[in-house]
Amino acid sequence: KAAGAEWFRVQHMGGPWTEWRRYEEVSSWQAEYGRAVLVQYHAQGSSSYIVGDCVLPGGERCYARYHPEMFLRTDDNDWGMKDEGR
């Protein structure tokens, strides 16, 4: 559920986006096991938001992400001076 959403579009990670269409809580999009799905939705007067999800055949979660690795700069790794943010 996306409170206030009016439009949305969907893609399998790395594939083309669908056309923008009116928001609906349940769609006919066919997800594929092990392949991440991204949903972008837009509410009037706000930015667009992207959420992702991925499920393996056994029901386990996989990861929906753009990059195989991210490096975070936080207090925990002395703002990137330590290699512990990976």
C-alpha positions as CSV (number, residue, x, y, z in Angstrom):
1,K,0.0,0.0,0.0
2,A,1.3,3.4,-0.9
3,A,-0.7,6.1,1.0
4,G,-1.6,9.0,-1.4
5,A,-0.2,7.3,-4.5
6,E,-2.0,8.2,-7.7
7,W,0.3,6.7,-10.3
8,F,2.7,3.7,-10.5
9,R,4.9,1.7,-12.8
10,V,6.8,-1.6,-12.4
11,Q,9.9,-3.3,-13.7
12,H,11.9,-6.5,-13.2
13,M,15.3,-5.3,-12.1
14,G,17.3,-4.3,-15.2
15,G,14.3,-4.5,-17.5
16,P,12.1,-1.7,-19.0
17,W,9.6,0.2,-16.9
18,T,5.9,-0.3,-17.7
19,E,4.0,2.8,-18.7
20,W,2.7,5.0,-15.8
21,R,-0.8,3.9,-14.8
22,R,-3.4,4.7,-12.1
23,Y,-2.4,3.3,-8.8
24,E,-4.0,0.1,-7.7
25,E,-3.3,-2.0,-4.6
26,V,-3.3,-5.3,-6.6
27,S,-2.1,-5.4,-10.2
28,S,-1.7,-8.1,-12.8
29,W,2.1,-7.8,-12.9
30,Q,3.7,-11.3,-13.0
31,A,6.7,-11.5,-10.7
32,E,9.5,-14.1,-11.4
33,Y,11.1,-16.0,-8.6
34,G,14.6,-14.8,-7.8
35,R,14.2,-11.7,-9.9
36,A,13.8,-8.4,-8.1
37,V,10.8,-6.3,-8.8
38,L,10.8,-2.5,-8.5
39,V,7.7,-0.4,-8.1
40,Q,7.8,3.4,-8.5
41,Y,4.8,5.4,-7.4
42,H,4.0,9.0,-7.4
43,A,1.6,11.1,-5.2
44,Q,0.6,14.6,-6.2
45,G,2.7,17.3,-4.7
46,S,5.5,14.9,-3.7
47,S,8.5,13.1,-5.2
48,S,8.3,9.7,-6.7
49,Y,9.3,6.8,-4.5
50,I,10.8,3.4,-5.5
51,V,10.4,0.3,-3.5
52,G,11.7,-3.2,-4.3
53,D,11.2,-6.8,-3.3
54,C,12.4,-10.2,-4.3
55,V,11.4,-13.7,-3.3
56,L,13.0,-17.1,-4.0
57,P,11.0,-20.2,-4.8
58,G,11.2,-21.4,-1.2
59,G,9.7,-18.2,0.1
60,E,13.1,-16.8,1.2
61,R,13.9,-13.1,0.5
62,C,16.5,-12.1,-2.0
63,Y,17.7,-8.5,-2.4
64,A,16.3,-5.8,-4.7
65,R,19.2,-3.4,-5.3
66,Y,20.9,-1.4,-8.0
67,H,24.5,-2.1,-6.8
68,P,26.2,-5.3,-5.7
69,E,27.9,-3.4,-2.9
70,M,27.5,-0.1,-1.1
71,F,29.9,1.8,1.0
72,L,28.2,3.8,3.8
73,R,29.9,6.7,5.6
74,T,28.7,6.9,9.2
75,D,29.9,7.5,12.7
76,D,30.4,3.7,12.9
77,N,33.2,3.7,10.4
78,D,34.7,7.1,11.1
79,W,33.0,8.6,8.1
80,G,34.7,6.3,5.6
81,M,38.2,6.4,7.2
82,K,37.8,2.7,8.2
83,D,36.8,0.0,5.7
84,E,34.0,-1.3,7.9
85,G,31.1,0.4,6.1
86,R,31.0,-2.2,3.3
